[in-house]
């Protein structure tokens, strides 16, 4: 279930290990990130901000808002904020992409492509329509419907496998996050964020919530332009090494094929925002 391991503007992730005697060693986790933020240096703040959603295809709204908040903290506050409901919509898009398209394949269900397409269509109709569509997905597909719902069926199947507790916990956490996000969307709640800076020095930092965790931006302004820009996404933290993956693996891996599937599932729980590939070598 690896996604194609090609390098895109967003980057790519490759994970490899060697299977021997029921365990994995010789790990290599390689996350490649093109230095996109360097392309913002030298630009006017507003121009740099406008480019963020173009450079980052996933969570483009959150990327822009994190950048705007960092600029504001640095003393540049001339751009309009992204509406909270659009940020909740983007967050839900990432959650539902996984829950409706990727997760079902881990427990033998087909991808729910029609349901996801219908939800995406509602996203373009405004907040109220999106709340209604999201509630329908939760109540009639994820948690309700045939066999107790897609998630219930998945948990029943996964729980029959040895060492599936981390995977089941990841699935349940994802569903809980969707329910909470829809509640905030319905209430038009403020999207979680924070910022700090030294305007006199032209420095600002900000974080914003995303489906994968907190996204951080840091900026340095000088002479009316961007002198420095840093971006740290959850994927950058989650795949520094193999520790997050190992934590989510069964204690015993009976074959290289079983190990490959377990590693792919662990990566899915950690949810990289880039294409990924998994290779397991047989000792």
Phi, psi and omega in degrees: 000012175301142171278156184307134187275030181285154176272125178243182177301329178284336181116197180199156182233130173236134181235128177221154178201168178247128179267130173206131175054042174082009181220171180242141172214190182052048182290144169222118178243115185239111177253118180255124179234110173304143184286064184300321184298332179296333180291346180272342182293133180095349180274160169292147184308314182294324178292318177300318181296320180295334182277340185304311179295339178280324181281330182245104185288330176265140178055040182299324179293317179294322177299316180296316183291322176297319177295318179298316180296320178294319176297319178299318179294334179275357178106004178246107185232049187260357184255149182285142178288157174283135179300139183303320184294330177291326177289319175297321179297318179295318177300314179297322179303315181293319178297312185288330174305312180291312186293326184264334184251317187265311182301317181306326181291339179284342180233028169082017176255151177286153175299140182269065187293320181294318180296320180291320178297320179295320178295318180297324178296320179293332181301329181277001184258002178109171187297313184298316179296324181290323176300314180297315180294321180292319178298320177299315180299317181293308189283326187256349183234302184290311186252347181231186180093200186300135175066021179087000178111157182303316183291317179300316179298319180295316180296320179300316181290318181294324183291347176280349181265139179294136176073024184271000185304314179298324179293315179297319179297321178295319179295315181295322179295322179295317179296316179300322179294323178294314180301315180295320181294321179293322176299317179292321178298317180296324181274357186054045183290156178293133180283134185297132180195170175199161181206155175206152181186177176232087183305325181295333179261358180071023181249138178210146177227149179208155173228155177213148180291143169221173180298335183262352184134192184282132176259131183245138172232143174226137182229153172230122179255147177203131177061029179083002180232179180274119178262340179195147179210130178236141177231128174234113180263161177306323179301324179298324180279321186288339184237035171297323179208195184271359189301317180296326178290310183302322181300335185254015180260151172298157181290335181231132180239108192290339180203170178295325179293317177298319180297318180299315181296320180295320180292318178300319179293320179297321177296321178299319178299318179287338168060070176293150180264018179228160174301146181222157176225151180232132176230126177243118180270143181263119183296000000 
